[in-house]
Amino acid sequence: MKNEEVGYRHIWIKESSVTIIPVADLHLGSPASRFRAFKEYLKIHKDDYFILLGDLIDNALIDSLSNVYDQECAPQKAIEKVIDVLQPVRKHILCAVSGNHEERTRKKVGIDIMKDICDRLKIPYSNSIFVLDISVGETRYGSANRMNYIITCAHGYSSARTTGAKANSVEELAKIVGNSDVYMLAHTHQTLAFPKQRYLVDRRNKKLLEQTHWFMNVPPWIGYENYAARKLLTPPAPIIACIRLSGEKKEIKVEMR
């Protein structure tokens, strides 16, 4: 049965290892957006791969929480700037999901901003959850010799204020897709990365297998907004999450730059 709500893509990356950068909460249009830094980062790391986790534009509307009078550019201009900056790396963007800021327009007038961006860039897209099924390895001698990884991602929805509550929201993804190697959310502007381990029963070989799952809440590309300060939320750390997948052995490394 085909599921229209959850996106899926299988891709074979013919390299000995892969570096994936999750990109979220750029909020282009907000005065606190780190768009210039993001633009420079893409120029230097254009050979990496990327996952887009929503809220790429601030999309301030007259009745939204964002202040339309503080915006540095209107939503349409922000859309064009996002497309222009992503165009050179579009073939290295593995997938994209929508955020709550883009969702404002879809709920009001039925226009899916992130879908339009992804259609123009030819990026696989889901409005909710996306599952990436990635094979990594240079071998030409059958899929059994490649390393396989599953990444499940969504923008997220949590209004949690504590670090523990935000970690709990990431773990909710594991209730939807049970065998992912990496689960990632955005939205909270709180950077988190922690592994958890479980046992799987290998009935064919009559033994237990260990599987490590990584849970991530990825860092935002935005500074300290006035809205966050008024709500007494902590400033986001200006760091970048990096996931390395080996094509030679089943190995995941999560780094913060």
Backbone as a ProteinNet text record, in pm:
[ID]
protein_1_A
[PRIMARY]
MKNEEVGYRHIWIKESSVTIIPVADLHLGSPASRFRAFKEYLKIHKDDYFILLGDLIDNALIDSLSNVYDQECAPQKAIEKVIDVLQPVRKHILCAVSGNHEERTRKKVGIDIMKDICDRLKIPYSNSIFVLDISVGETRYGSANRMNYIITCAHGYSSARTTGAKANSVEELAKIVGNSDVYMLAHTHQTLAFPKQRYLVDRRNKKLLEQTHWFMNVPPWIGYENYAARKLLTPPAPIIACIRLSGEKKEIKVEMR
[TERTIARY]
84.5	0	88.1	60.4	137.5	87.3	180.4	143.6	168.9	62.5	75	122.4	116	150.9	300	363.9	505.7	587.3	684.5	770.2	874.7	917.5	1019.7	1108.3	1238.4	1332.6	1445.2	1476.8	1598.8	1702.5	1824.9	1933.7	2063	2138.6	2270.5	2374.4	2451.8	2558.6	2689.7	2748.6	2866.1	2995.3	3008.1	3126.5	3165.6	3289.3	3336.5	3277.8	3235.1	3166.9	3085.3	2988.3	2896.9	2883.6	2888.7	2863	2729.7	2639.8	2505.8	2487.4	2441.4	2416.3	2266.3	2200.8	2060.1	2048.4	1958.3	1940.7	1798.2	1786.4	1653.4	1649.7	1529.2	1502.5	1595.8	1604.1	1679	1601.5	1469.6	1380.5	1421	1447.9	1486.6	1373.1	1407.6	1310.8	1320.2	1349.2	1369.3	1503.6	1512	1640.7	1745.3	1701.6	1795.2	1844	1795.1	1837.2	1986.7	2053	2195.9	2213.9	2136.5	2135.3	2271.4	2338.5	2469.3	2569.8	2569.9	2659.5	2624.3	2494.8	2450.2	2495.8	2483.5	2524.9	2674	2755.6	2899.6	2931.3	2856.7	2879.6	2856.1	2750.8	2721.1	2831.2	2891.7	2999.8	3119.6	3147.7	3264.5	3235.1	3112.1	3077.7	2981.4	2999.4	2907.4	2911	3015.4	3024.3	2954	2910.5	2833.5	2690.9	2616.2	2475.2	2389.7	2265.5	2181.5	2040.8	1980.8	1839.5	1775.9	1666.1	1597.3	1480.2	1480.9	1382.2	1282.6	1264.4	1156.8	1192.3	1096.4	1113.7	1232.8	1244.9	1352.2	1322.6	1193.8	1157.8	1075.3	1080.2	1005.9	856.4	823.3	684.5	591.7	629.9	547.8	420.4	306.5	176.7	116.7	16.8	-35.2	-87.5	-136.3	-190.4	-106.5	20.5	107.8	189.6	258.5	341.8	459	512.7	621.3	569.9	653.9	616.9	647.1	543.7	564.1	644.6	641.4	711.1	860.9	904	1046.2	1114.7	1038.7	1094.7	1191.8	1297.9	1396.3	1356.1	1268.5	1215.6	1081.5	998.4	866.7	880.3	777.8	785.4	824.3	768.5	801.6	949.4	1003.9	1146.4	1229.5	1186.9	1258.1	1258.6	1146	1138.6	1241	1247.1	1341.2	1486	1516.8	1653.4	1691.5	1596.8	1623.2	1650.1	1568	1588.5	1723.5	1760.4	1889	2007.1	2000.5	2114.2	2123.6	2009.9	2010	2035.7	2016.1	2029.7	2163.6	2279.2	2406.3	2423.7	2350.9	2368.1	2243.7	2150.8	2021.3	2034.8	2134.3	2151.6	2204.7	2251.5	2300.5	2200.1	2081.1	1975.9	1893.9	1898.9	1839.9	1688.4	1635.6	1490.6	1459.1	1330.6	1286.2	1149.6	1125.2	993.3	956.1	829.1	780	785.3	798.3	794.5	665.7	646.6	523.3	513.8	628.4	623.1	575.1	619.8	566.2	419.5	386.8	251.5	147.1	189.1	94.8	18.9	90.5	28.6	-60	-15.6	-96.8	-230.8	-228.2	-352.2	-447.2	-391.9	-476.2	-531.8	-445.2	-488.6	-461.6	-413	-393.7	-270.8	-175.8	-51.1	61.7	124.5	233.8	366.2	419.7	541.4	659.4	679.7	793.5	779.8	658.8	640	677.6	640.3	675.6	827.1	893.6	1039.9	1102.5	1054.7	1110.9	1079.3	961.7	927.7	1021.1	1050.3	1138.5	1282.5	1323.5	1459.9	1468.1	1352.3	1346	1402.5	1350.2	1391.1	1275.7	1300	1193.6	1137.9	1004.2	941.6	825.1	808.3	687.9	645.2	515.5	464.1	473.7	501.8	500.6	630.5	643.1	757.2	823.2	955.7	1027.8	1121.9	1122.3	1210.8	1312.2	1439.5	1548.6	1610	1617.8	1679	1807.3	1921.6	2047.3	2142.7	2193.3	2302.9	2430.4	2537.3	2665.5	2773.5	2854.5	2964.9	2999.2	3125.5	3173.7	3167.3	3137.7	3140.8	3039.9	3076.7	2987.7	2934.6	2966	2939	2821.3	2710.2	2587.1	2559.1	2430.5	2387.1	2430.7	2462.2	2501.5	2632.2	2713.2	2842.7	2837.4	2718.3	2702.8	2650.2	2675.3	2621.8	2489.1	2390.5	2255.9	2214.2	2154.3	2113.3	1972.9	1897.3	1764.6	1761.3	1719.6	1704.5	1559	1496.5	1358.7	1359.8	1294.9	1301.8	1166.9	1149.1	1030.4	1068.3	983.5	1013.3	989.1	878.8	845.6	736.2	687.8	572.7	581.4	680.7	681.7	684.7	609.4	617.3	692.2	767.2	841.1	944.6	968.6	1066.3	1192.7	1181.8	1298.4	1369.1	1498.5	1577.1	1522.8	1484	1431.6	1304.1	1214.8	1088.8	1113.1	1211.1	1244.7	1305.4	1384.4	1439.1	1327.4	1227.8	1115.2	1041.4	1031.8	958.9	1031.2	1164.7	1239.5	1212.3	1205.2	1182.9	1044.7	952.3	819.7	827.7	928.8	943.2	964.4	1030	1058.1	930.3	821.3	693	627.8	676.4	617.9	698.5	831.3	921.8	1019.1	1005	1073.9	1218.8	1264.5	1398.5	1496.1	1474.3	1566.5	1697.1	1802.3	1931.6	1942.6	1878.3	1882.3	1741.2	1702.8	1577.2	1611.6	1551.4	1584.2	1462.2	1458.7	1359.3	1429.5	1351	1399.6	1303	1268.1	1159.4	1191	1249.9	1265.8	1385.4	1473.9	1596.4	1690.5	1673	1756.7	1836.9	1969.1	2053.5	2067.1	2033.7	2044.5	2094.5	2174.1	2215.3	2254.4	2182.4	2214.8	2180.1	2261.5	2233.6	2155.9	2078.6	2013.1	2028.1	2035.2	2058.7	1944.1	1917.1	1817.2	1862	1796.9	1825.6	1718.5	1763.5	1674.5	1694.3	1588	1596.6	1620.5	1733.3	1765.6	1718.9	1597.2	1538.7	1606.2	1657.3	1721.1	1849.9	1930	2058.3	2053.2	1933.1	1911.2	2005.9	2001.5	2083.7	2024.9	2079	2038	2135	2079.6	2161.4	2144.6	2251.5	2244.4	2225.1	2138.2	2118.7	2123.1	2204.3	2215.2	2133.3	2049.7	1970.1	2020.6	2034.8	2069.5	1943.8	1926.4	1815.2	1872.7	1822	1878.1	1769.4	1792.7	1719.2	1822.4	1807.9	1916.5	1920.5	2039.1	2053.2	1991.4	1943.7	1882.9	1986.7	1949.9	2031.9	1971.9	1948.1	1893.1	1953.1	1966.9	2017.8	1906	1924.6	1829.7	1723.3	1603.2	1493.8	1429.7	1367.6	1294.9	1183.3	1115.8	1006.9	1058.5	1175.1	1231.7	1273	1328.1	1370.3	1250.4	1142.5	1023.7	959.1	977.3	924.4	1022.3	1136	1241	1297.7	1306.9	1371.7	1521.3	1601.2	1746.4	1792.1	1901.4	1952.5	2003.7	1983.3	2035.4	2186.5	2252.7	2397.9	2428.5	2524.1	2556.7	2648.7	2597.5	2676.6	2605.6	2675.3	2623.2	2633.9	2527	2527.4	2576.4	2651.6	2711.7	2698.3	2645.1	2629.9	2719.9	2805.7	2893.8	2852.6	2828.9	2791.9	2904.2	2954.9	3062.2	3005.8	3077.4	3040.6	3120.9	3212.1	3300.1	3258.9	3196	3141.2	3023.1	2933.8	2814.9	2859.1	2872.4	2923.4	2862.6	2808.2	2750.1	2826.7	2872	2936.7	2857.2	2821.9	2750.8	2842.3	2862	2952.8	2880.5	2930.3	2882.5	3001.3	2985.2	3095	3075.8
-120	0	125	215.3	339.3	438.2	497.8	596.3	735.6	814	948	1050.2	1016.5	1112.6	1113.5	997.7	985.6	970.4	1060.3	1052.7	943.3	887.5	781.5	797	774.9	774.9	677.3	594.2	513.6	574.6	585.6	640.5	566.1	535.9	475.7	583.9	619.6	718.8	644.1	652.9	571.5	637.6	646.4	704.4	619	631.8	551.8	600.7	726	781.2	901.9	937.4	1046.4	1139.1	1269.1	1368.4	1436.1	1431.4	1489.3	1602.5	1716.3	1833.3	1860.4	1844.4	1884.4	2036.6	2094.1	2239.5	2272.9	2357.2	2389.4	2530.4	2585.8	2709.7	2823.8	2841.9	2956.2	3085.9	3078.8	3193.4	3316.9	3295.7	3409	3511.5	3633.7	3743	3802	3718.5	3766.5	3838.8	3947.2	4015	3927.4	3820.6	3732.9	3617.3	3605	3495.9	3504.2	3388.8	3382.2	3341.2	3404.2	3368.3	3389.3	3497.4	3523.6	3415.8	3374.8	3267.6	3135.4	3110.1	2988.8	2988.6	3101.9	3114.1	3085.3	3138.6	3114.1	2968.2	2908.7	2768.3	2677.6	2704.6	2622.7	2632.3	2747.4	2763.4	2675.7	2663.2	2587.2	2437.3	2400.5	2259.5	2208.1	2250.2	2214.1	2065.8	1993.2	1850.2	1764.7	1825.5	1752.3	1729.8	1649.2	1627.7	1696.5	1729.7	1811.5	1753.9	1775.8	1747.2	1876.9	1916.7	2041	2009.1	2070.4	2036.4	2149.5	2239.6	2337.4	2466.8	2559.6	2695.6	2764.1	2744.5	2812	2960.1	2995.9	3137.8	3168.9	3295.6	3334.3	3344	3390.3	3393.5	3465.8	3585.9	3664.3	3711.4	3677.5	3722.7	3820.4	3891.8	4001.7	3954.1	3828.9	3778.9	3666.2	3653.6	3549	3602.9	3513.5	3555.4	3642.6	3614.1	3696.4	3837.2	3936.3	4076.5	4118.9	4148.7	4185	4314.2	4400.9	4530.2	4515.6	4401.9	4378.7	4305.1	4256.7	4170.3	4244.4	4173.5	4230.1	4210.2	4114.6	4098.6	4027.4	4049.4	3988	3839.4	3759.3	3615.6	3579	3646.8	3612.2	3634.2	3744.5	3771	3665.7	3625	3521.8	3389.3	3355.4	3231.6	3233.3	3344.3	3354.6	3345.6	3407.2	3402.8	3262	3189.5	3051.1	2964.1	2978.6	2899.9	2930.3	3057.3	3096.3	3036.6	3035.6	2987.4	2835	2766.3	2620	2563	2643.7	2595.6	2524.3	2579.3	2512	2375.6	2349.8	2222.3	2134.3	2166.7	2098.4	1947.7	1904	1760.8	1687.2	1761.6	1701.8	1717.3	1766.6	1775.6	1647.3	1568.9	1434.7	1438.1	1531.2	1541.7	1669.1	1699.1	1818.1	1792.5	1857.4	1858.6	2003.6	2025.7	2160.5	2192.3	2321.9	2367.5	2441.8	2476.5	2544.8	2686.5	2749.7	2884.1	2879.8	2781.1	2765.4	2720.1	2643.8	2589.3	2698.5	2814.3	2925.2	2955.8	2960.3	2994.2	2880.8	2756.6	2644	2637.3	2668	2663.4	2776.4	2890.2	3006	3003.4	2970	2980.6	2855	2747.6	2622.5	2616.6	2708.6	2708.3	2654.7	2546.1	2482.2	2542.3	2635.1	2707.2	2612.7	2520.5	2429.6	2337.8	2295.4	2211.6	2288.8	2415.2	2496.4	2511.8	2535	2546.2	2415.6	2303.4	2173	2133.7	2168.5	2140.2	2214.6	2337.1	2416.9	2364.9	2308.3	2256.6	2106.1	2041.4	1896.9	1818.7	1852.3	1788.2	1701.9	1576.9	1493.8	1560.2	1562.6	1644.2	1572.2	1598.6	1558.7	1674.3	1691.7	1795.4	1756.8	1628.4	1582.7	1511.6	1384.3	1300.8	1246.1	1234.6	1175.8	1067.4	953.5	841.6	826	838.8	820.4	682.5	607.1	474.1	486.5	495.7	532.1	413.4	382.4	286.1	363.3	329.6	400	298	327.5	238.9	247.4	224.4	234.7	102.6	-7.4	-139	-151.8	-230.6	-259	-402.3	-472.5	-616.2	-652.3	-585.6	-622.1	-540.4	-528.5	-444.3	-498.6	-627	-685.8	-628	-571.3	-515.7	-366	-308.5	-167.3	-156.4	-41.7	-16.5	57.9	12.2	67.9	138.7	256.2	339.7	394.3	409.5	470.7	595	706.2	832.3	876	898	947.3	1090.7	1181.2	1321.6	1391.2	1493.1	1577.9	1712.8	1811.6	1941.7	1939.1	1879.7	1874.3	1973.3	1961.8	2041.9	2087.1	2042.9	2056.4	2202.6	2230.3	2359.3	2345	2237.7	2209.6	2317.4	2343.2	2443.4	2380.3	2262.5	2199.3	2107.7	2086.1	2001.2	1858.9	1808.3	1672.8	1654.6	1751.1	1743.1	1750.5	1829.3	1838.8	1707.5	1641.8	1511	1408.2	1416.1	1323.1	1336	1460.1	1480.6	1414.4	1411.4	1344	1194.1	1138.3	993.9	951.4	1046	1012	957	999.3	951	800.3	745.3	602	518.7	581.2	510.5	498.2	578.6	579.4	492	508.3	426	359.1	229.9	163.3	126.8	117.8	64	165.3	292	393.9	394.7	431.5	449.8	589.5	687	825.4	882.8	948.1	1023.1	1170	1258.3	1399.7	1490.2	1588.5	1694.8	1829.5	1934.3	2072.1	2146.1	2267.7	2345.4	2407.8	2334.5	2386.1	2479.6	2484.8	2566.6	2519.7	2397.3	2337.8	2224.2	2232.5	2130	2010.7	1892.9	1768.6	1657.4	1567	1446.8	1341.1	1229.3	1123.4	987.7	885	750.2	667.8	573.3	473.4	339	234.3	101.8	8	-86.9	-189.4	-320	-429.1	-559.5	-597.5	-660.6	-715.6	-866.3	-938.9	-1084.9	-1125.8	-1190.5	-1245.7	-1391.3	-1415.9	-1549.7	-1644.7	-1590.8	-1676.7	-1738.9	-1657.7	-1705.3	-1738.2	-1725.4	-1761.9	-1688.6	-1554.2	-1475.1	-1335.7	-1262.3	-1123.3	-1030	-926.2	-823.7	-692.3	-615.2	-483	-377.4	-282.1	-170.5	-39.6	53.4	185.3	284.9	359.8	464.9	600.7	694.3	832	918	999.6	1093.9	1235.2	1318.9	1452.8	1558.1	1667.4	1791.6	1888.1	1921.3	1988.1	2137.8	2196.6	2339.1	2428.3	2545.5	2638.4	2729.9	2787.4	2890.5	3028.4	3053.4	3182.6	3219.1	3348.2	3396.5	3413.1	3506	3524.9	3624.8	3575.3	3660.1	3734.7	3846.8	3923.5	3840.1	3761.8	3676.1	3578.4	3515.2	3418.6	3485.8	3604.5	3676.6	3712.1	3755	3791.8	3670.6	3553.8	3430.3	3366.2	3434.1	3385.4	3250.9	3232.2	3114.1	3139.7	3037.2	3054.2	3076.4	3151.3	3172.8	3041.8	3020.3	2898.5	2905.9	2792.5	2787.1	2791.8	2875.1	2887.1	2774.9	2652.7	2538.3	2466.4	2369.2	2294	2145.8	2072.3	1927.8	1859.7	1753.3	1681.8	1531.5	1458.2	1313.5	1248.9	1157.8	1086.3	939.1	890.5	751.2	682.2	572.5	499.3	403.5	388.1	291.2	164.1	156.7	40.8	-48.9	9.2	-66.1	11.8	-57.5	10.8	99.2	229.4	322.6	460.1	517.4	651.3	738.4	851.7	950.5	1079.4	1131.1	1256.8	1359.5	1470.9	1574.7	1708.3	1795.5	1933.3	2024.4	2106	2194.3	2333
0	0	0	-88.4	-96.2	7.7	83.1	184.5	129.4	117.2	59.9	161.6	290.3	394.2	425.8	419.4	454.2	326.7	307.6	190.4	204.8	90.9	91.6	-31.1	-8.4	-119.8	-90.6	-188.8	-180.7	-274.7	-225.6	-306.2	-274.7	-378	-362.9	-390.9	-288.8	-302.2	-317.9	-434.6	-469.7	-421.8	-291.2	-228.4	-108.8	-63.8	49.7	181.9	186.3	303.4	259.4	341.1	307	427.4	402	505.5	476.1	574.1	558.1	658.8	609.9	693.7	696.7	811.3	820.1	832	753.6	748.9	792.3	893.8	945.6	1002.5	1008	1080.6	1038	907.2	852.6	873.6	866.6	891.5	811	682.5	597.9	592.6	620.1	634.8	773.9	872.6	1009.2	1019.1	1096.9	1115.5	1182.3	1250.9	1320.9	1233.7	1111.1	1022.9	993.8	995.5	963.3	816.8	731.3	590.1	524.5	556.3	493.9	530.8	657.2	701.4	632.3	616.2	548.5	402.4	337.9	197.9	181.5	271.2	266.5	297.7	389.7	424.3	304	228.5	111.4	6.4	-5.9	-104	-68.4	59.6	105.7	108.9	146.1	167.1	59.9	-61.9	-170.3	-204.9	-160.8	-189.6	-84.3	25	125.4	74.2	148.9	117.9	224.3	188	275.8	287.8	405.1	430.3	478.1	415.1	451.6	544.1	662.6	765.3	793.6	698.9	711.2	781	777.4	828.1	761.3	630.8	557.1	543.3	537.7	536	660.5	703.4	823.8	794.2	673.6	625.7	724.4	760.1	852.6	783.9	842.2	793.3	893.4	852.9	934.2	1069.6	1076	1202	1261.8	1218	1271.2	1388.7	1458.4	1570.8	1525.1	1405.3	1351.4	1322.2	1347.1	1327.6	1184.4	1106.2	966.5	952.7	1052.6	1044.5	1068.9	1124.4	1148.7	1033.9	937.6	833.6	741.8	705	612.5	466.7	441	305.8	312.4	212.5	206.1	173.5	203.4	177.9	34.1	-66.4	-205.1	-234	-185	-203.1	-130.5	-11.4	64.8	-11.2	-72.6	-150.8	-263.5	-335.7	-448.2	-400.9	-287.1	-234.5	-190.1	-129.5	-88.7	-210.9	-314.2	-436.5	-498.9	-503.6	-563	-487.1	-353.4	-276.1	-278.9	-295.7	-298.4	-437.7	-540.2	-678	-704.5	-661.9	-692.8	-625.6	-516.5	-444.5	-454.8	-542.3	-544.1	-566.9	-642.8	-667.7	-544.7	-446.8	-322.2	-208.1	-238.5	-136.1	-142.6	-36.7	-36.8	-25.8	53.3	69.4	145.4	156.3	230	291	404.5	467.1	497.2	520.2	546.6	695.3	726.8	865.3	895.8	1021.5	1060.6	1002.6	972.6	914.3	769	691.1	555.7	560.5	664	676.8	695.9	743.5	762.3	632.8	522.2	394.6	343.8	362.4	315.9	389.4	519.9	598.5	561.8	518.9	488.3	346.5	250.5	110.6	28.7	92.5	21	-66.6	-48.4	-126.6	-39.5	-84.5	-11.3	-59.1	19.3	-19.1	-38.1	56.5	45.7	-74.9	-106.9	-226	-351.4	-358.6	-475.2	-487	-374	-374.9	-423.1	-368.1	-403.6	-547.2	-596	-735.5	-830.3	-797.5	-884.3	-881	-767.6	-753.5	-778.1	-800.6	-822.9	-703.4	-584.3	-459.9	-409.2	-370.2	-310.9	-184.9	-171.7	-67.8	-2	127.1	199.9	289.4	302.7	391	537.6	566.8	706	745.1	710.2	749.3	623.8	627.5	514.1	565.5	494.9	528.1	414.9	449.1	352.7	372.3	265.2	264.4	181.4	250.2	184.1	181.1	62.9	47.7	18.9	89.5	73.6	40.4	-60.1	-94.4	-241.2	-270.2	-407.6	-482.7	-414.7	-476.7	-590.5	-690	-802.7	-797.5	-690.1	-687.1	-598.8	-618.2	-550.1	-426.7	-395.4	-284.3	-148.5	-139.2	-10.7	40.1	-49.3	-10.3	18.4	12.6	47.7	189.5	251.7	384.8	371.2	444.6	432.2	560	543.1	656.2	629.2	736.9	726.7	815.3	758.3	831.1	821.9	935.9	940.7	993	921.8	959.9	945.6	1026.2	1021.8	1082.4	1060.9	1122	1271.7	1314.6	1456.4	1492.6	1613.3	1655.3	1799.9	1875.1	2020.5	2066.9	2174.1	2242	2374.3	2388.5	2512.8	2541.1	2668	2708.1	2766.5	2826.5	2888.9	2789.2	2813.6	2724.8	2722.4	2838	2844.6	2765.6	2774.5	2700.7	2550.2	2509.2	2367.5	2317.5	2402.3	2365.9	2349.4	2435.3	2425.6	2292.7	2242.7	2116.4	1999.8	2002.9	1896.3	1899.2	2018.2	2031.8	1983.2	1971.1	1919.1	1776.7	1700.3	1562.9	1557.9	1661.2	1663.3	1676.3	1720.2	1727.8	1589.9	1495.2	1360.6	1265.2	1266.1	1184.8	1281.9	1299.4	1409.8	1387.5	1262.8	1239.7	1180.2	1204.5	1152.8	1231	1161.7	1227.5	1287.6	1222	1268.9	1263.9	1373.2	1378.4	1400.2	1322.3	1340	1328.3	1417.1	1416.2	1419.6	1398.7	1410.7	1503.6	1469.4	1529.7	1665.9	1758.9	1895.3	1910.9	1809.7	1814.8	1925.7	1972.1	2076.4	2013.7	2021.2	1962	2056.4	2005	2082.1	1991.2	2045.2	1972.6	2074.9	2073.5	2169.4	2108.3	2137.7	2087.6	2189.6	2139.5	2222.9	2152.6	2232.7	2175.9	2210.5	2119.5	2146.9	2081.2	2119.4	2062	1960.3	1852.6	1752.1	1746.9	1726.6	1718.7	1573.4	1549.5	1418.1	1417.7	1372.9	1379.4	1280.9	1172.7	1072.9	1126.6	1195.4	1248.3	1397.4	1455.4	1596	1690.8	1684.9	1775	1790.2	1887.3	1908.2	1837.6	1777.9	1713.5	1787.6	1794.5	1855.7	1747.6	1773.7	1682.2	1760.2	1711.8	1772.5	1691.8	1761.1	1698.3	1747.2	1654.6	1692.1	1687.8	1791.3	1798.7	1797.8	1707.9	1691.1	1685.6	1752.4	1727.8	1671.4	1543.7	1472.9	1503.9	1500	1531.6	1423.9	1462.8	1366.3	1302.7	1187.7	1124	1155	1281.1	1323	1458.3	1481.4	1609.5	1711.3	1802.5	1912.3	1869.6	1846.2	1801.8	1919	1887.8	1988.7	2050	1965.6	2013.6	2119.3	2091.9	2186	2316.9	2306.7	2427.4	2514.9	2452	2529.3	2596.2	2535.9	2594	2693	2716.3	2807.2	2763.1	2630.5	2575.4	2561.9	2575.3	2568.8	2425	2403.5	2268.1	2207.7	2078.7	2014.6	1995.3	2009.3	1988.9	1838.6	1795.4	1653.1	1605.7	1602.6	1559.6	1446	1386.5	1272.5	1302.7	1281.3	1300.2	1173.1	1191	1078.7	1104	1006.1	1015.8	910.9	954.9	862.4	856.6	737	714.8	637.4	691.3	625.5	521.7	411.2	309.1	318.4	414.9	429.3	545.7	647.4	759.8	814.7	885.6	939.1	1055.2	1025.3	1125.1	1102.5	1209.6	1206.7	1305.4	1259.3	1346.2	1341.7	1457.6	1467.6	1531.8	1463	1510.7	1515.7	1602.2	1608.7	1577.1	1475.6	1433.8	1490.7
[MASK]
+++++++++++++++++++++++++++++++++++++++++++++++++++++++++++++++++++++++++++++++++++++++++++++++++++++++++++++++++++++++++++++++++++++++++++++++++++++++++++++++++++++++++++++++++++++++++++++++++++++++++++++++++++++++++++++++++++++++++++++++++++++++++++++++++

